[in-house]
């Protein structure tokens, strides 16, 4: 979970910068068409990026966790969520609303503030989508053209995963999460296991369980050493586990 939040934070920072860039370029372009370049200052982009990054980390990440909890996955929901995160900043920075500046540039300020939030939310959704991966479609084929997929147990069993990590370290290997996907209450995570004899993939699906997949010899070695595994499946070359 901690790794997912850190990954989400990194994506939020990148999405914030992209959102501010698009919003500032849009207001700059509209301003140029109206004969002014005062909205094209790099300082606007720099300050806006800093404000957007803080806003995304303070307000955006908690909102993302709520989206995960309730299974909200549409692009417009993320864009709307980003705009809602930017709303307090817009309200504080755009005031007073009866000033000459508001009457002159209120629309541009709104585009910069609220547009940065909306575009940032959309880019965050887009980045998440690009990282999504269905572990059940992934497979590693060994030199014999044989893929082995072994179910170890429930993905939510922390003790099981802890024993797997300990055994990987005991064999001189490492494990790290490389891909993840979210679908409502369902979480899918792919881990890359590096052992002295090669690489494997661990697939954690909160609904289907925790799997080892890859070279049959390495899967069997790790499972036997760990005394884990309840369902061994062999697949032909190029095939994928069920």
FENKAPE-V200451 format. One record per pair of residues at least 12 apart in sequence whose ideal C-beta (glycine too) atoms are under 10 Angstrom apart, sorted by sequence separation. I is the first residue (numbers start at 1). J is the second residue. D is the distance in whole Angstrom. If there is no record, write none. Layout:
# FENKAPE-V200451
I_J_D, I_J_D
This chain:
# FENKAPE-V200451
27_39_5, 28_40_4, 94_106_7, 152_164_7, 177_189_5, 178_190_6, 179_191_9, 190_202_7, 191_203_8, 200_212_6, 201_213_5, 202_214_9, 220_232_8, 26_39_10, 27_40_8, 28_41_9, 136_149_9, 177_190_7, 178_191_7, 179_192_9, 189_202_8, 190_203_6, 191_204_7, 200_213_7, 201_214_6, 219_232_8, 25_39_10, 64_78_8, 67_81_7, 161_175_9, 177_191_5, 178_192_5, 189_203_8, 190_204_8, 200_214_4, 212_226_9, 24_39_8, 25_40_9, 63_78_9, 66_81_9, 94_109_5, 176_191_7, 177_192_8, 188_203_8, 189_204_4, 190_205_10, 199_214_7, 200_215_7, 24_40_8, 28_44_8, 93_109_7, 94_110_7, 175_191_5, 176_192_6, 188_204_7, 189_205_8, 198_214_8, 199_215_8, 212_228_8, 216_232_9, 24_41_9, 27_44_8, 28_45_9, 64_81_8, 175_192_7, 176_193_8, 187_204_8, 188_205_5, 189_206_9, 198_215_5, 212_229_7, 24_42_9, 60_78_10, 63_81_5, 94_112_9, 174_192_8, 175_193_5, 176_194_8, 187_205_8, 188_206_8, 197_215_8, 200_218_5, 201_219_10, 210_228_9, 211_229_9, 216_234_7, 63_82_8, 90_109_7, 93_112_9, 94_113_7, 174_193_7, 175_194_8, 186_205_7, 187_206_5, 188_207_9, 191_210_9, 193_212_8, 195_214_10, 198_217_8, 199_218_8, 200_219_6, 210_229_10, 216_235_10, 24_44_6, 25_45_9, 90_110_7, 93_113_7, 94_114_9, 173_193_6, 174_194_5, 175_195_10, 186_206_6, 187_207_9, 188_208_9, 193_213_10, 195_215_9, 197_217_8, 198_218_5, 202_222_9, 211_231_9, 212_232_10, 213_233_9, 23_44_10, 24_45_5, 60_81_8, 63_84_8, 92_113_10, 173_194_5, 174_195_9, 185_206_7, 186_207_5, 189_210_9, 190_211_10, 191_212_10, 193_214_8, 197_218_6, 200_221_10, 209_230_9, 23_45_9, 24_46_10, 59_81_9, 60_82_7, 63_85_6, 90_112_9, 91_113_9, 171_193_10, 172_194_9, 173_195_4, 179_201_10, 185_207_9, 186_208_9, 196_218_10, 200_222_7, 209_231_9, 211_233_9, 213_235_9, 59_82_9, 62_85_9, 90_113_4, 168_191_10, 172_195_7, 173_196_7, 178_201_9, 183_206_10, 190_213_9, 195_218_6, 20_44_9, 21_45_7, 24_48_6, 60_84_10, 61_85_10, 86_110_10, 89_113_6, 90_114_5, 171_195_6, 172_196_5, 173_197_9, 179_203_10, 180_204_9, 181_205_9, 183_207_9, 197_221_8, 20_45_6, 23_48_7, 24_49_9, 59_84_8, 60_85_5, 88_113_10, 89_114_9, 90_115_10, 168_193_6, 171_196_7, 172_197_10, 173_198_10, 175_200_9, 177_202_9, 193_218_8, 20_46_9, 56_82_8, 59_85_4, 60_86_9, 86_112_9, 87_113_8, 90_116_9, 165_191_10, 168_194_9, 171_197_9, 173_199_9, 193_219_10, 195_221_8, 20_47_9, 21_48_9, 55_82_9, 58_85_8, 59_86_9, 86_113_5, 87_114_7, 89_116_9, 90_117_8, 164_191_9, 168_195_7, 173_200_9, 175_202_7, 177_204_9, 195_222_7, 213_240_9, 17_45_9, 20_48_4, 21_49_8, 59_87_10, 86_114_5, 89_117_8, 165_193_10, 213_241_6, 19_48_9, 20_49_5, 23_52_9, 56_85_7, 59_88_8, 85_114_10, 86_115_8, 164_193_9, 193_222_8, 19_49_9, 20_50_9, 52_82_9, 55_85_5, 56_86_9, 59_89_9, 83_113_9, 84_114_9, 86_116_6, 87_117_7, 161_191_9, 211_241_7, 17_48_9, 18_49_10, 20_51_8, 21_52_10, 55_86_6, 83_114_5, 85_116_10, 86_117_3, 156_187_9, 16_48_9, 17_49_5, 20_52_5, 55_87_10, 82_114_9, 83_115_8, 85_117_5, 86_118_8, 155_187_8, 168_200_9, 16_49_7, 17_50_10, 19_52_6, 20_53_9, 52_85_9, 55_88_8, 82_115_10, 83_116_9, 84_117_7, 85_118_10, 86_119_10, 155_188_9, 16_50_9, 18_52_10, 52_86_8, 55_89_6, 82_116_8, 83_117_4, 84_118_9, 86_120_8, 155_189_8, 168_202_9, 208_242_9, 16_51_9, 17_52_7, 51_86_9, 54_89_9, 82_117_4, 83_118_4, 85_120_8, 86_121_9, 13_49_9, 16_52_4, 17_53_7, 81_117_8, 82_118_5, 83_119_9, 85_121_7, 15_52_9, 16_53_5, 19_56_9, 52_89_9, 80_117_9, 81_118_9, 82_119_7, 83_120_9, 84_121_9, 165_202_10, 15_53_10, 16_54_9, 51_89_6, 79_117_8, 80_118_7, 82_120_5, 83_121_7, 164_202_7, 203_241_8, 13_52_9, 14_53_10, 16_55_7, 17_56_10, 79_118_5, 81_120_10, 82_121_2, 83_122_10, 12_52_9, 13_53_5, 16_56_4, 78_118_9, 79_119_8, 81_121_5, 82_122_7, 12_53_8, 13_54_10, 15_56_7, 16_57_8, 48_89_10, 79_120_9, 80_121_7, 81_122_10, 82_123_9, 138_179_8, 161_202_9, 14_56_10, 51_93_8, 76_118_9, 78_120_9, 79_121_5, 80_122_10, 82_124_7, 12_55_9, 13_56_7, 78_121_4, 79_122_4, 81_124_9, 82_125_9, 161_204_8, 9_53_10, 12_56_4, 13_57_7, 16_60_8, 77_121_8, 78_122_6, 79_123_9, 81_125_9, 135_179_8, 11_56_9, 12_57_6, 15_60_8, 76_121_9, 78_123_9, 79_124_9, 133_178_9, 134_179_10, 135_180_9, 173_218_9, 75_121_9, 76_122_8, 78_124_6, 79_125_7, 133_179_4, 135_181_8, 164_210_8, 9_56_8, 12_59_10, 13_60_10, 75_122_6, 78_125_4, 131_178_10, 132_179_8, 133_180_7, 134_181_7, 155_202_10, 171_218_9, 8_56_10, 9_57_6, 12_60_5, 75_123_10, 77_125_8, 78_126_9, 131_179_7, 132_180_8, 133_181_6, 155_203_9, 156_204_9, 164_212_8, 8_57_10, 11_60_10, 12_61_6, 75_124_10, 76_125_9, 131_180_7, 132_181_4, 134_183_10, 155_204_4, 160_209_10, 161_210_7, 173_222_8, 11_61_10, 75_125_5, 78_128_8, 131_181_8, 132_182_8, 150_200_10, 152_202_8, 154_204_10, 155_205_6, 156_206_6, 160_210_6, 171_221_8, 9_60_9, 74_125_8, 75_126_7, 78_129_10, 131_182_10, 132_183_9, 152_203_10, 154_205_10, 155_206_5, 156_207_10, 171_222_7, 8_60_9, 9_61_6, 12_64_7, 73_125_8, 128_180_9, 129_181_10, 136_188_8, 138_190_6, 148_200_9, 149_201_9, 151_203_10, 152_204_9, 154_206_8, 155_207_8, 157_209_9, 8_61_6, 11_64_9, 72_125_10, 128_181_9, 135_188_5, 154_207_10, 155_208_8, 156_209_9, 157_210_7, 67_121_10, 75_129_8, 128_182_8, 134_188_7, 135_189_7, 149_203_8, 154_208_9, 155_209_6, 156_210_9, 167_221_10, 168_222_7, 171_225_7, 9_64_10, 73_128_9, 133_188_7, 135_190_5, 143_198_10, 154_209_6, 155_210_4, 167_222_6, 170_225_8, 171_226_10, 5_61_7, 8_64_6, 73_129_9, 132_188_8, 133_189_9, 134_190_9, 135_191_9, 142_198_8, 153_209_6, 154_210_7, 155_211_9, 167_223_9, 170_226_9, 8_65_8, 60_117_9, 64_121_9, 67_124_10, 133_190_6, 151_208_8, 152_209_7, 153_210_6, 167_224_10, 168_225_10, 55_113_10, 59_117_9, 63_121_9, 67_125_9, 140_198_9, 151_209_5, 152_210_5, 153_211_10, 164_222_8, 167_225_5, 168_226_9, 5_64_9, 73_132_10, 140_199_7, 151_210_7, 152_211_7, 164_223_9, 167_226_4, 4_64_10, 5_65_8, 8_68_9, 19_79_9, 52_112_10, 56_116_10, 60_120_8, 64_124_7, 68_128_10, 140_200_7, 150_210_10, 151_211_5, 152_212_6, 166_226_8, 167_227_9, 4_65_9, 51_112_10, 52_113_9, 55_116_9, 56_117_9, 60_121_8, 63_124_10, 64_125_10, 67_128_10, 140_201_6, 150_211_6, 151_212_8, 167_228_8, 51_113_8, 55_117_7, 139_201_8, 149_211_6, 150_212_5, 151_213_10, 164_226_6, 15_78_9, 19_82_7, 23_86_10, 61_124_10, 138_201_6, 149_212_7, 150_213_7, 163_226_6, 1_65_10, 4_68_9, 44_108_10, 48_112_6, 52_116_5, 56_120_6, 60_124_7, 64_128_9, 148_212_8, 149_213_5, 150_214_10, 163_227_9, 164_228_7, 48_113_8, 51_116_8, 52_117_7, 55_120_9, 56_121_9, 138_203_7, 148_213_7, 149_214_9, 163_228_7, 16_82_9, 39_105_8, 135_201_8, 147_213_7, 148_214_7, 150_216_9, 160_226_9, 15_82_8, 19_86_9, 38_105_8, 45_112_9, 49_116_9, 52_119_10, 53_120_9, 135_202_9, 136_203_7, 147_214_7, 148_215_7, 149_216_10, 44_112_7, 48_116_6, 52_120_6, 56_124_8, 135_203_4, 147_215_9, 148_216_4, 160_228_7, 16_85_10, 36_105_9, 39_108_6, 134_203_10, 135_204_8, 136_205_7, 146_215_8, 147_216_8, 148_217_9, 150_219_5, 12_82_10, 16_86_10, 38_108_9, 39_109_10, 133_203_10, 135_205_6, 146_216_5, 148_218_9, 149_219_8, 150_220_8, 152_222_9, 45_116_10, 134_205_9, 144_215_9, 146_217_10, 148_219_5, 152_223_7, 36_108_9, 39_111_9, 136_208_8, 142_214_7, 143_215_8, 144_216_8, 147_219_9, 148_220_7, 150_222_9, 151_223_10, 12_85_10, 39_112_8, 135_208_9, 140_213_6, 141_214_8, 142_215_4, 144_217_9, 150_223_6, 31_105_9, 34_108_10, 139_213_6, 140_214_4, 141_215_9, 142_216_6, 143_217_10, 152_226_8, 136_211_9, 138_213_7, 139_214_8, 140_215_7, 142_217_7, 148_223_9, 153_228_7, 135_211_8, 138_214_10, 140_216_10, 142_218_8, 152_228_5, 153_229_8, 30_107_8, 31_108_7, 136_213_9, 142_219_9, 151_228_9, 152_229_5, 153_230_7, 27_105_9, 30_108_7, 135_213_8, 140_218_9, 150_228_8, 151_229_7, 152_230_7, 153_231_10, 140_219_9, 150_229_5, 151_230_6, 152_231_9, 27_107_9, 28_108_9, 31_111_10, 150_230_8, 151_231_4, 27_108_5, 30_111_8, 150_231_7, 151_232_8, 26_108_9, 27_109_9, 149_231_9, 150_232_5, 151_233_8, 27_110_9, 149_232_8, 150_233_7, 24_108_10, 27_111_5, 28_112_10, 148_232_7, 149_233_5, 150_234_10, 23_108_10, 26_111_6, 27_112_5, 148_233_7, 149_234_8, 26_112_9, 147_233_9, 148_234_6, 149_235_7, 23_110_10, 24_111_9, 147_234_7, 148_235_8, 23_111_6, 24_112_6, 27_115_7, 146_234_6, 147_235_4, 23_112_5, 26_115_6, 27_116_10, 146_235_8, 147_236_8, 23_113_8, 26_116_10, 145_235_10, 146_236_8, 147_237_7, 149_239_10, 151_241_9, 23_114_8, 24_115_9, 145_236_7, 146_237_7, 147_238_8, 149_240_8, 150_241_9, 20_112_8, 23_115_4, 24_116_8, 145_237_3, 147_239_6, 149_241_3, 20_113_10, 22_115_7, 23_116_4, 26_119_9, 144_237_8, 145_238_8, 146_239_9, 147_240_8, 148_241_9, 149_242_8, 22_116_8, 23_117_8, 141_235_8, 145_239_10, 147_241_7, 20_115_9, 21_116_9, 23_118_8, 24_119_10, 141_236_9, 142_237_9, 19_115_8, 20_116_5, 22_118_9, 23_119_6, 139_235_7, 141_237_5, 19_116_5, 20_117_9, 22_119_5, 23_120_8, 141_238_6, 18_116_10, 19_117_7, 21_119_8, 22_120_9, 139_237_9, 141_239_8, 17_116_10, 19_118_7, 20_119_8, 21_120_10, 139_238_8, 141_240_10, 16_116_8, 19_119_4, 20_120_7, 22_122_9, 139_239_7, 16_117_9, 18_119_7, 19_120_3, 22_123_8, 139_240_5, 18_120_7, 19_121_7, 21_123_9, 138_240_7, 139_241_7, 16_119_9, 17_120_8, 19_122_7, 137_240_6, 138_241_9, 15_119_8, 16_120_5, 18_122_9, 19_123_6, 136_240_7, 137_241_9, 15_120_5, 16_121_10, 18_123_4, 19_124_8, 135_240_10, 136_241_7, 14_120_9, 15_121_7, 17_123_9, 18_124_9, 134_240_10, 135_241_9, 136_242_7, 13_120_10, 15_122_8, 16_123_8, 12_120_8, 15_123_4, 16_124_8, 18_126_9, 12_121_10, 14_123_8, 15_124_4, 18_127_9, 73_182_8, 14_124_8, 15_125_8, 73_183_7, 12_123_10, 13_124_10, 15_126_8, 71_182_9, 73_184_8, 11_123_9, 12_124_6, 15_127_6, 71_183_7, 72_184_9, 11_124_6, 14_127_7, 15_128_9, 69_182_10, 71_184_3, 11_125_10, 68_182_5, 70_184_8, 71_185_7, 11_126_10, 12_127_9, 67_182_9, 68_183_9, 69_184_8, 70_185_9, 71_186_9, 8_124_8, 11_127_5, 68_184_8, 69_185_8, 10_127_9, 11_128_7, 67_184_10, 68_185_8, 64_182_9, 68_186_10, 8_127_10, 11_130_10, 68_187_8, 7_127_10, 8_128_8, 11_131_8, 7_128_9, 7_131_8, 7_177_8, 8_180_10, 3_176_9, 4_177_8, 7_180_7, 3_177_5, 8_182_10, 4_180_6, 3_180_8, 4_182_8, 4_187_8, 4_189_8, 1_187_9, 3_189_9, 1_189_10
